[in-house]
Amino acid sequence: MEDLADLSVTEGVLHGDLAGVAMVLEWIAALISILAIAVMLIGAARFLYGFVIGEAKIAKTDRARILNEERVELGRYILAGLELFIVADIIHTALSFALGDLVFLGLLVLIRSAISFFLDREIEGIRRDPER
């Protein structure tokens, strides 16, 4: 039976034979993660701007409609960021070949897929009735 210490090993075959390629791919994965964060931050900034503009409206129905439109847009940014994070995690796992990393990736993808599913349902609900 595998020792728990063996599950945490994060260096795979590529780190020995093709260390330069592995290092470039690690940097690419890190860059993708940074881009995912940037996408989410841009979405949050746009949401806050739209929220403030919406709150300045006098009519309650206008405020609700604008807020829901901004929520849909924020959801799109979050989904895009999550997809980029999954790409970065797949690259990290492909480089390590460690069982622990594979299990971790599986859990991350499962959690992020569940978040994406429910967020997508919420966005569709808002689109159907933007004034709810």
Backbone as JSON Lines, residues from 0, in Angstrom:
{"i":0,"aa":"M","n":[0.85,-1.18,0.0],"ca":[0.0,0.0,0.0],"c":[0.89,1.24,0.0]}
{"i":1,"aa":"E","n":[0.42,2.26,-0.74],"ca":[1.2,3.47,-0.87],"c":[1.24,4.26,0.42]}
{"i":2,"aa":"D","n":[2.37,4.79,0.7],"ca":[2.55,5.62,1.88],"c":[1.96,7.0,1.61]}
{"i":3,"aa":"L","n":[1.42,7.66,2.63],"ca":[0.84,8.99,2.44],"c":[1.86,9.99,1.95]}
{"i":4,"aa":"A","n":[3.1,9.83,2.32],"ca":[4.14,10.74,1.85],"c":[4.31,10.65,0.35]}
{"i":5,"aa":"D","n":[4.08,9.46,-0.22],"ca":[4.2,9.29,-1.67],"c":[3.11,10.04,-2.42]}
{"i":6,"aa":"L","n":[1.97,10.25,-1.78],"ca":[0.87,10.95,-2.44],"c":[1.15,12.42,-2.65]}
{"i":7,"aa":"S","n":[2.03,12.98,-1.84],"ca":[2.28,14.42,-1.93],"c":[3.42,14.76,-2.89]}
{"i":8,"aa":"V","n":[4.03,13.78,-3.5],"ca":[5.12,14.04,-4.43],"c":[4.56,14.79,-5.63]}
{"i":9,"aa":"T","n":[5.2,15.91,-5.99],"ca":[4.69,16.71,-7.09],"c":[5.64,16.78,-8.27]}
{"i":10,"aa":"E","n":[6.75,16.1,-8.22],"ca":[7.65,16.1,-9.37],"c":[7.48,14.81,-10.15]}
{"i":11,"aa":"G","n":[7.22,14.95,-11.44],"ca":[7.01,13.79,-12.3],"c":[8.2,13.54,-13.19]}
{"i":12,"aa":"V","n":[7.98,12.73,-14.2],"ca":[9.03,12.33,-15.14],"c":[9.61,13.53,-15.87]}
{"i":13,"aa":"L","n":[8.75,14.46,-16.22],"ca":[9.22,15.63,-16.96],"c":[10.21,16.48,-16.18]}
{"i":14,"aa":"H","n":[10.12,16.47,-14.86],"ca":[11.01,17.3,-14.06],"c":[12.45,16.78,-14.12]}
{"i":15,"aa":"G","n":[12.63,15.52,-14.42],"ca":[13.98,14.97,-14.52],"c":[14.54,15.08,-15.93]}
{"i":16,"aa":"D","n":[13.86,14.46,-16.87],"ca":[14.36,14.38,-18.23],"c":[14.17,15.66,-19.04]}
{"i":17,"aa":"L","n":[13.06,16.3,-18.84],"ca":[12.74,17.51,-19.6],"c":[12.43,18.66,-18.65]}
{"i":18,"aa":"A","n":[13.39,18.95,-17.79],"ca":[13.18,19.95,-16.75],"c":[12.85,21.33,-17.32]}
{"i":19,"aa":"G","n":[13.46,21.68,-18.44],"ca":[13.19,22.98,-19.06],"c":[11.76,23.09,-19.54]}
{"i":20,"aa":"V","n":[11.26,22.02,-20.15],"ca":[9.87,22.01,-20.63],"c":[8.91,22.09,-19.45]}
{"i":21,"aa":"A","n":[9.22,21.33,-18.4],"ca":[8.36,21.35,-17.21],"c":[8.32,22.74,-16.59]}
{"i":22,"aa":"M","n":[9.46,23.4,-16.54],"ca":[9.51,24.74,-15.95],"c":[8.7,25.73,-16.79]}
{"i":23,"aa":"V","n":[8.8,25.65,-18.1],"ca":[8.02,26.54,-18.97],"c":[6.53,26.28,-18.78]}
{"i":24,"aa":"L","n":[6.14,25.01,-18.71],"ca":[4.72,24.69,-18.52],"c":[4.22,25.14,-17.15]}
{"i":25,"aa":"E","n":[5.06,25.06,-16.13],"ca":[4.68,25.57,-14.8],"c":[4.45,27.07,-14.85]}
{"i":26,"aa":"W","n":[5.32,27.77,-15.56],"ca":[5.15,29.22,-15.7],"c":[3.88,29.55,-16.49]}
{"i":27,"aa":"I","n":[3.61,28.77,-17.51],"ca":[2.38,28.98,-18.3],"c":[1.16,28.75,-17.41]}
{"i":28,"aa":"A","n":[1.18,27.69,-16.61],"ca":[0.06,27.41,-15.7],"c":[-0.11,28.54,-14.69]}
{"i":29,"aa":"A","n":[1.0,29.07,-14.18],"ca":[0.93,30.19,-13.24],"c":[0.36,31.42,-13.92]}
{"i":30,"aa":"L","n":[0.76,31.67,-15.16],"ca":[0.24,32.8,-15.91],"c":[-1.27,32.65,-16.15]}
{"i":31,"aa":"I","n":[-1.7,31.45,-16.47],"ca":[-3.13,31.19,-16.67],"c":[-3.9,31.43,-15.37]}
{"i":32,"aa":"S","n":[-3.33,31.03,-14.24],"ca":[-3.98,31.29,-12.95],"c":[-4.09,32.78,-12.67]}
{"i":33,"aa":"I","n":[-3.04,33.52,-12.99],"ca":[-3.07,34.97,-12.8],"c":[-4.12,35.6,-13.71]}
{"i":34,"aa":"L","n":[-4.21,35.11,-14.94],"ca":[-5.23,35.62,-15.86],"c":[-6.64,35.31,-15.35]}
{"i":35,"aa":"A","n":[-6.82,34.14,-14.74],"ca":[-8.12,33.78,-14.18],"c":[-8.5,34.75,-13.07]}
{"i":36,"aa":"I","n":[-7.54,35.07,-12.23],"ca":[-7.8,36.04,-11.16],"c":[-8.12,37.41,-11.76]}
{"i":37,"aa":"A","n":[-7.38,37.81,-12.79],"ca":[-7.63,39.1,-13.44],"c":[-9.03,39.15,-14.05]}
{"i":38,"aa":"V","n":[-9.45,38.07,-14.68],"ca":[-10.8,38.02,-15.26],"c":[-11.85,38.22,-14.17]}
{"i":39,"aa":"M","n":[-11.68,37.54,-13.05],"ca":[-12.65,37.67,-11.96],"c":[-12.62,39.08,-11.34]}
{"i":40,"aa":"L","n":[-11.44,39.67,-11.22],"ca":[-11.35,41.02,-10.68],"c":[-11.99,42.05,-11.61]}
{"i":41,"aa":"I","n":[-11.79,41.86,-12.91],"ca":[-12.44,42.75,-13.88],"c":[-13.96,42.62,-13.77]}
{"i":42,"aa":"G","n":[-14.42,41.39,-13.65],"ca":[-15.86,41.16,-13.49],"c":[-16.39,41.8,-12.23]}
{"i":43,"aa":"A","n":[-15.65,41.7,-11.14],"ca":[-16.08,42.3,-9.88],"c":[-16.11,43.82,-9.99]}
{"i":44,"aa":"A","n":[-15.11,44.41,-10.63],"ca":[-15.08,45.86,-10.8],"c":[-16.24,46.33,-11.67]}
{"i":45,"aa":"R","n":[-16.52,45.6,-12.75],"ca":[-17.65,45.97,-13.61],"c":[-18.97,45.84,-12.85]}
{"i":46,"aa":"F","n":[-19.08,44.79,-12.03],"ca":[-20.29,44.59,-11.24],"c":[-20.49,45.75,-10.27]}
{"i":47,"aa":"L","n":[-19.44,46.12,-9.57],"ca":[-19.55,47.22,-8.61],"c":[-19.92,48.54,-9.29]}
{"i":48,"aa":"Y","n":[-19.34,48.79,-10.44],"ca":[-19.67,50.0,-11.2],"c":[-21.15,49.98,-11.59]}
{"i":49,"aa":"G","n":[-21.6,48.87,-12.16],"ca":[-23.0,48.74,-12.56],"c":[-23.94,48.83,-11.37]}
{"i":50,"aa":"F","n":[-23.52,48.26,-10.25],"ca":[-24.34,48.31,-9.03],"c":[-24.53,49.75,-8.57]}
{"i":51,"aa":"V","n":[-23.44,50.51,-8.55],"ca":[-23.52,51.91,-8.12],"c":[-24.41,52.7,-9.08]}
{"i":52,"aa":"I","n":[-24.26,52.49,-10.38],"ca":[-25.09,53.17,-11.37],"c":[-26.55,52.77,-11.17]}
{"i":53,"aa":"G","n":[-26.8,51.48,-10.93],"ca":[-28.16,51.01,-10.72],"c":[-28.8,51.59,-9.48]}
{"i":54,"aa":"E","n":[-28.04,51.73,-8.43],"ca":[-28.57,52.29,-7.19],"c":[-28.91,53.77,-7.33]}
{"i":55,"aa":"A","n":[-28.29,54.43,-8.3],"ca":[-28.57,55.85,-8.52],"c":[-29.9,56.06,-9.24]}
{"i":56,"aa":"K","n":[-30.45,55.0,-9.81],"ca":[-31.73,55.11,-10.51],"c":[-32.85,55.32,-9.5]}
{"i":57,"aa":"I","n":[-33.84,56.09,-9.9],"ca":[-34.97,56.4,-9.02],"c":[-35.96,55.24,-8.97]}
{"i":58,"aa":"A","n":[-36.36,54.73,-10.12],"ca":[-37.4,53.7,-10.17],"c":[-36.87,52.37,-9.64]}
{"i":59,"aa":"K","n":[-37.66,51.75,-8.77],"ca":[-37.27,50.49,-8.17],"c":[-37.11,49.4,-9.23]}
{"i":60,"aa":"T","n":[-38.0,49.35,-10.22],"ca":[-37.9,48.32,-11.25],"c":[-36.64,48.49,-12.08]}
{"i":61,"aa":"D","n":[-36.24,49.74,-12.32],"ca":[-34.98,49.96,-13.05],"c":[-33.8,49.46,-12.24]}
{"i":62,"aa":"R","n":[-33.82,49.73,-10.94],"ca":[-32.72,49.27,-10.08],"c":[-32.64,47.75,-10.09]}
{"i":63,"aa":"A","n":[-33.77,47.08,-9.94],"ca":[-33.77,45.61,-9.9],"c":[-33.3,45.03,-11.22]}
{"i":64,"aa":"R","n":[-33.77,45.6,-12.33],"ca":[-33.38,45.11,-13.65],"c":[-31.88,45.3,-13.88]}
{"i":65,"aa":"I","n":[-31.37,46.46,-13.54],"ca":[-29.95,46.74,-13.73],"c":[-29.1,45.84,-12.84]}
{"i":66,"aa":"L","n":[-29.5,45.67,-11.59],"ca":[-28.76,44.8,-10.69],"c":[-28.71,43.37,-11.22]}
{"i":67,"aa":"N","n":[-29.83,42.88,-11.72],"ca":[-29.86,41.52,-12.25],"c":[-29.03,41.39,-13.52]}
{"i":68,"aa":"E","n":[-29.03,42.41,-14.36],"ca":[-28.15,42.38,-15.54],"c":[-26.69,42.32,-15.12]}
{"i":69,"aa":"E","n":[-26.35,43.08,-14.09],"ca":[-24.97,43.07,-13.59],"c":[-24.61,41.72,-12.96]}
{"i":70,"aa":"R","n":[-25.57,41.11,-12.29],"ca":[-25.33,39.78,-11.71],"c":[-25.05,38.75,-12.8]}
{"i":71,"aa":"V","n":[-25.78,38.83,-13.91],"ca":[-25.55,37.91,-15.04],"c":[-24.14,38.11,-15.59]}
{"i":72,"aa":"E","n":[-23.75,39.36,-15.77],"ca":[-22.41,39.64,-16.28],"c":[-21.33,39.15,-15.32]}
{"i":73,"aa":"L","n":[-21.52,39.38,-14.03],"ca":[-20.55,38.9,-13.04],"c":[-20.45,37.38,-13.1]}
{"i":74,"aa":"G","n":[-21.57,36.72,-13.23],"ca":[-21.57,35.26,-13.34],"c":[-20.76,34.77,-14.52]}
{"i":75,"aa":"R","n":[-20.87,35.48,-15.63],"ca":[-20.08,35.1,-16.82],"c":[-18.58,35.22,-16.55]}
{"i":76,"aa":"Y","n":[-18.19,36.27,-15.88],"ca":[-16.77,36.45,-15.55],"c":[-16.3,35.37,-14.58]}
{"i":77,"aa":"I","n":[-17.11,35.05,-13.6],"ca":[-16.73,34.0,-12.65],"c":[-16.58,32.67,-13.37]}
{"i":78,"aa":"L","n":[-17.53,32.33,-14.24],"ca":[-17.44,31.07,-14.99],"c":[-16.18,31.03,-15.85]}
{"i":79,"aa":"A","n":[-15.87,32.13,-16.5],"ca":[-14.66,32.18,-17.33],"c":[-13.41,32.0,-16.48]}
{"i":80,"aa":"G","n":[-13.37,32.64,-15.33],"ca":[-12.23,32.49,-14.43],"c":[-12.08,31.06,-13.93]}
{"i":81,"aa":"L","n":[-13.2,30.43,-13.58],"ca":[-13.15,29.04,-13.12],"c":[-12.63,28.1,-14.21]}
{"i":82,"aa":"E","n":[-13.05,28.33,-15.44],"ca":[-12.57,27.5,-16.55],"c":[-11.06,27.66,-16.72]}
{"i":83,"aa":"L","n":[-10.56,28.88,-16.59],"ca":[-9.12,29.09,-16.69],"c":[-8.38,28.4,-15.55]}
{"i":84,"aa":"F","n":[-8.94,28.45,-14.34],"ca":[-8.31,27.76,-13.22],"c":[-8.24,26.25,-13.46]}
{"i":85,"aa":"I","n":[-9.27,25.68,-14.06],"ca":[-9.26,24.25,-14.36],"c":[-8.15,23.92,-15.34]}
{"i":86,"aa":"V","n":[-7.95,24.77,-16.34],"ca":[-6.86,24.56,-17.31],"c":[-5.51,24.56,-16.59]}
{"i":87,"aa":"A","n":[-5.3,25.52,-15.71],"ca":[-4.03,25.59,-14.97],"c":[-3.84,24.36,-14.09]}
{"i":88,"aa":"D","n":[-4.9,23.9,-13.44],"ca":[-4.81,22.71,-12.59],"c":[-4.5,21.46,-13.4]}
{"i":89,"aa":"I","n":[-5.07,21.36,-14.59],"ca":[-4.79,20.2,-15.45],"c":[-3.32,20.2,-15.86]}
{"i":90,"aa":"I","n":[-2.77,21.35,-16.18],"ca":[-1.35,21.43,-16.53],"c":[-0.48,21.01,-15.35]}
{"i":91,"aa":"H","n":[-0.79,21.5,-14.15],"ca":[-0.01,21.11,-12.96],"c":[-0.07,19.61,-12.74]}
{"i":92,"aa":"T","n":[-1.23,19.03,-12.87],"ca":[-1.39,17.6,-12.65],"c":[-0.67,16.79,-13.72]}
{"i":93,"aa":"A","n":[-0.74,17.24,-14.96],"ca":[-0.05,16.53,-16.04],"c":[1.46,16.53,-15.83]}
{"i":94,"aa":"L","n":[1.97,17.56,-15.19],"ca":[3.4,17.64,-14.94],"c":[3.85,16.76,-13.78]}
{"i":95,"aa":"S","n":[2.95,16.52,-12.83],"ca":[3.38,15.82,-11.61],"c":[3.26,14.31,-11.69]}
{"i":96,"aa":"F","n":[2.21,13.82,-12.3],"ca":[1.93,12.37,-12.35],"c":[1.79,11.74,-10.97]}
{"i":97,"aa":"A","n":[1.51,12.54,-9.96],"ca":[1.36,12.01,-8.61],"c":[-0.12,11.71,-8.34]}
{"i":98,"aa":"L","n":[-0.38,10.62,-7.66],"ca":[-1.75,10.22,-7.36],"c":[-2.45,11.27,-6.51]}
{"i":99,"aa":"G","n":[-1.75,11.84,-5.55],"ca":[-2.34,12.87,-4.71],"c":[-2.77,14.08,-5.51]}
{"i":100,"aa":"D","n":[-1.96,14.47,-6.49],"ca":[-2.32,15.6,-7.35],"c":[-3.51,15.26,-8.23]}
{"i":101,"aa":"L","n":[-3.57,14.02,-8.68],"ca":[-4.7,13.59,-9.51],"c":[-6.01,13.61,-8.7]}
{"i":102,"aa":"V","n":[-5.95,13.13,-7.46],"ca":[-7.13,13.16,-6.59],"c":[-7.52,14.61,-6.3]}
{"i":103,"aa":"F","n":[-6.53,15.45,-6.02],"ca":[-6.78,16.86,-5.77],"c":[-7.43,17.52,-6.98]}
{"i":104,"aa":"L","n":[-6.92,17.23,-8.18],"ca":[-7.49,17.78,-9.41],"c":[-8.94,17.32,-9.57]}
{"i":105,"aa":"G","n":[-9.18,16.05,-9.33],"ca":[-10.54,15.53,-9.45],"c":[-11.51,16.24,-8.53]}
{"i":106,"aa":"L","n":[-11.08,16.47,-7.29],"ca":[-11.94,17.2,-6.34],"c":[-12.15,18.65,-6.77]}
{"i":107,"aa":"L","n":[-11.08,19.3,-7.22],"ca":[-11.21,20.68,-7.69],"c":[-12.16,20.79,-8.86]}
{"i":108,"aa":"V","n":[-12.0,19.9,-9.83],"ca":[-12.87,19.94,-11.01],"c":[-14.31,19.67,-10.6]}
{"i":109,"aa":"L","n":[-14.51,18.74,-9.69],"ca":[-15.86,18.43,-9.21],"c":[-16.48,19.65,-8.53]}
{"i":110,"aa":"I","n":[-15.74,20.27,-7.64],"ca":[-16.25,21.45,-6.92],"c":[-16.5,22.59,-7.89]}
{"i":111,"aa":"R","n":[-15.56,22.87,-8.76],"ca":[-15.72,23.98,-9.7],"c":[-16.84,23.7,-10.7]}
{"i":112,"aa":"S","n":[-17.0,22.44,-11.09],"ca":[-18.11,22.1,-11.99],"c":[-19.45,22.29,-11.31]}
{"i":113,"aa":"A","n":[-19.53,21.93,-10.03],"ca":[-20.78,22.13,-9.28],"c":[-21.08,23.62,-9.16]}
{"i":114,"aa":"I","n":[-20.06,24.41,-8.85],"ca":[-20.26,25.86,-8.76],"c":[-20.71,26.4,-10.11]}
{"i":115,"aa":"S","n":[-20.06,25.97,-11.18],"ca":[-20.42,26.43,-12.52],"c":[-21.86,26.04,-12.86]}
{"i":116,"aa":"F","n":[-22.25,24.83,-12.53],"ca":[-23.61,24.35,-12.83],"c":[-24.65,25.22,-12.13]}
{"i":117,"aa":"F","n":[-24.48,25.42,-10.83],"ca":[-25.47,26.18,-10.09],"c":[-25.44,27.67,-10.45]}
{"i":118,"aa":"L","n":[-24.27,28.19,-10.74],"ca":[-24.17,29.58,-11.17],"c":[-24.85,29.77,-12.53]}
{"i":119,"aa":"D","n":[-24.65,28.82,-13.41],"ca":[-25.29,28.87,-14.73],"c":[-26.81,28.82,-14.59]}
{"i":120,"aa":"R","n":[-27.32,27.98,-13.7],"ca":[-28.77,27.92,-13.45],"c":[-29.28,29.25,-12.92]}
{"i":121,"aa":"E","n":[-28.53,29.86,-12.02],"ca":[-28.92,31.15,-11.47],"c":[-28.96,32.21,-12.57]}
{"i":122,"aa":"I","n":[-27.97,32.21,-13.43],"ca":[-27.92,33.18,-14.53],"c":[-29.13,32.99,-15.45]}
{"i":123,"aa":"E","n":[-29.45,31.75,-15.78],"ca":[-30.61,31.48,-16.63],"c":[-31.9,31.94,-15.97]}
{"i":124,"aa":"G","n":[-32.03,31.75,-14.67],"ca":[-33.21,32.21,-13.95],"c":[-33.35,33.72,-14.0]}
{"i":125,"aa":"I","n":[-32.24,34.4,-13.87],"ca":[-32.26,35.87,-13.93],"c":[-32.62,36.33,-15.34]}
{"i":126,"aa":"R","n":[-32.08,35.65,-16.34],"ca":[-32.37,36.03,-17.72],"c":[-33.86,35.88,-18.03]}
{"i":127,"aa":"R","n":[-34.48,34.8,-17.54],"ca":[-35.9,34.56,-17.79],"c":[-36.77,35.62,-17.14]}
{"i":128,"aa":"D","n":[-36.4,36.05,-15.94],"ca":[-37.2,37.04,-15.21],"c":[-36.24,38.09,-14.62]}
{"i":129,"aa":"P","n":[-35.84,39.07,-15.43],"ca":[-34.83,40.04,-14.98],"c":[-35.27,40.97,-13.87]}
{"i":130,"aa":"E","n":[-36.55,40.98,-13.56],"ca":[-37.03,41.89,-12.52],"c":[-37.41,41.18,-11.23]}
{"i":131,"aa":"R","n":[-37.0,39.93,-11.09],"ca":[-37.37,39.19,-9.86],"c":[-36.54,39.59,-8.69]}
